[in-house]
Structure formats: structure tokens, C-alpha cells
Amino acid sequence: AQRVTQPEKLLSVFKGAPVELKCNYSYSGSPELFWYVQYSRQRLQLLLRHISRESIKGFTADLNKGETSFHLKKPFAQEEDSAMYYCALSPLGDQGGSEKLVFGKGTKLTVNP
Amino acid sequence: KAGVTQTPRYLIKTRGQQVTLSCSPISGHRSVSWYQQTPGQGLQFLFEYFSETQRNKGNFPGRFSGRQFSNSRSEMNVSTLELGDSALYLCASSLWALLGPGELFFGEGSRLTVL
């Protein structure tokens, strides 16, 4: 079964502190992984995808197939990073060409001043 | 470019009724997918359409159905509403890629309350 687990519902850090949002997945094939973010009163939007290997707004995420994890990290959190973060998996192996995503339940990040 | 537009934004229905939700994708996007979001289950995939064909369906009962029109606009329908159908229904559009998912662009959602 395809599953994405985000163990922390809530995460609170101070401005300037490092932040790591955890994501673990369960999938036997070769997944593609994403982080989506929803800022207050805004739409859900893509933050980054592992295949792009890029840093967006200072965030990076590394796919660790051995640990089946895709944690999102930022060395110095900013207040504007406060948002709801969702990890998502695309089961490419089974659904070639599909846009289907399996989402985790999300982590609400609060960055305190 | 206008974003994904969903109508209506809010609606209240009673058990047993049916509801139709509409989604207009970003111009040029031919793939539309639907998700149900609830506090307990989070975001769950309902179905996706490409060129008027349903390509994939999530694990929902047959009361949930959808369709896509030639202009890529999509509708989803829920018949015989139950209290548990109360949720935010999100539509997302994308430039469909042969080898895998592209970036999904989400609408603001239609919030359905079933009384």
C-alpha cells in the first residue's frame, strides 16, 4: 500500500533556528516525492519536488530510499515560513502518466519571533 | 493567467440530496484531479481526468462520480449525501506529463456541509 506519514502534526521553532519537517513513505516501487505548502489564506501550492534537486525559499529535501524518508529542511527559519506543509508521493511505478498524489496529513509549522 | 476556479465555494445540503461541484482549470491544462480534504483523513484522491477520460479513481464509493468536458472543465457529483461527505473538495489542474506527475495547481476548494 502507498502511504505517507508525517509524524508531527505541529512544529514550533524560533526565528533563525533550523527546522526539519519529517516525512516517511511506504511504497514498493520507485516513487516521486513532493512537498506542498499552504500559507494562511492561500491555496495549496508546490514547494519542491525531489527530482528537481533544487532549493526553494531556502528549503531542501533529500530522498533517502534506505530509510524511505523525504525530510524537509531549512537551516534558518523565518516567520514567513509559518504554514501547513504536506509531503506527497506519486506512485509512478503503478500509475505511469498519472497525476495522482498520496498526501501525508500535514505538519503545521509555526515560526515564532 | 487565471488560477483554478471552483464553484460554488460554499454549500449546505441535507442527507440524501445530491451535489455537483465545478472546476475550471488553468487555460491550457488538460489534466484535472479531485481531492477530498477532511480533518480526520487529510487529503484523499478522488479521481483524475485527461482529455475527457477518467484515468484513475480513488477508493471512494460509487456515489462519487465525475466527468470532464471538451474544454477541460470538470464536474464532480456526489449522490445520496451522507454526513461524512462534509469536506473541502479540492480541484487541481496540471500540464499532464507522459512519464509522471507535473506540478498540481489547486483551486480554493468547495466546502460542502451536509446536515
Interface residues (C-beta under 8 A of the other chain):
Chain A: E32 F34 Y36 R43 L44 Q45 L46 R49 Y86 S90 L92 Q95 G96 G97 S98 E99 K100 L101 V102 F103 G104 K105 G106
Chain B: G3 V4 S31 S33 Y35 G42 L43 Q44 F45 E48 F50 R55 N56 G58 L90 A92 S94 W96 A97 L98 L99 G100 P101 G102 E103 L104 F105 F106 G107 E108
